[in-house]
Amino acid sequence: MSIATELGRTPQSLFGVSRAVRDGDVNRMTMTLGDGPAATAALGVLVDDILGFTLFHRRGERDGLVSATLSVDFVRPTGWQGPYLTAEGAVEVLDRDGGLASARIVDSAGALVARGTLWGSFVDGVTQSRPIATEITPAPLSAGASDPTDALGGTVESTDSGARLTVPPNQDLVNAIGMMHGGVLTCAHDVAATAAAGGSMRAASMKVNFFRPVPVDATTVFDATVVRDGRRVCMVRVVALDAAGRECSTAAVTLRRDPDASPAC
């Protein structure tokens, strides 16, 4: 068990994500909204958890689950009504080696915020635990976690091709097998892509491919490269590199201009 887990500082506590509740074939989780402006990046842990939980509990005799591909469409990236968001997940395809789960996220007014899918693979030889709650209790949000970059403990800098997010060693970001949480990786890809797009655009969709586990006891770098920079739409590719320079995950992110922002010249 990690120090973060023992002290109660986990990816879930950082982003205010509750435990899951099973209701027949549907699973539910909530995420408490902070006081500041909501960011799509803050949904990473909620999306990954509800989808991972949904597949994990259909694994049969297999030991655990690893994420392969996570896709998210942000139907309404701004204007969420609090005090919390609710995610519902269900299994779409299942076999002995893995499956596909889908999820929808709505705000407290019932408006659709995002949809997500996860392809996951069942594995053996690991020890994982995804606890079930008897009822949903919105989780408290850690101080300062309304800013995803602050929650990650990361720093952002501009580069010639876009932007770079550097996340230092941080035990608070650990998952059930002692590596960086998949939702944290998703959040970081979003943060880096948004920075590369100049900050006036918001993620509309993203697809993350996970290649290898990311240690939390070393620095991780998220390099974002702008592929297409338009007046209303920007395409960004983000690569996560571990301390040895190995490619651990990649994301293709489509961002659209915030309608409240000034148009590009």
BELUR-V586240 format. One record per helix or strand of 2 or more residues. SS is the DSSP state (H for helix, E for strand). FROM is the first residue (numbers start at 1). LEN is the number of residues. If there is no record, write none. Layout:
BEGIN
ss:SS from:FROM len:LEN
ss:SS from:FROM len:LEN
END
This chain:
BEGIN
ss:H from:3 len:5
ss:H from:11 len:5
ss:E from:20 len:4
ss:E from:26 len:7
ss:H from:40 len:17
ss:E from:64 len:11
ss:E from:84 len:12
ss:E from:98 len:9
ss:E from:112 len:12
ss:H from:148 len:5
ss:E from:154 len:5
ss:E from:162 len:6
ss:H from:171 len:3
ss:E from:179 len:2
ss:H from:182 len:15
ss:E from:201 len:10
ss:E from:220 len:10
ss:E from:233 len:9
ss:E from:247 len:11
END
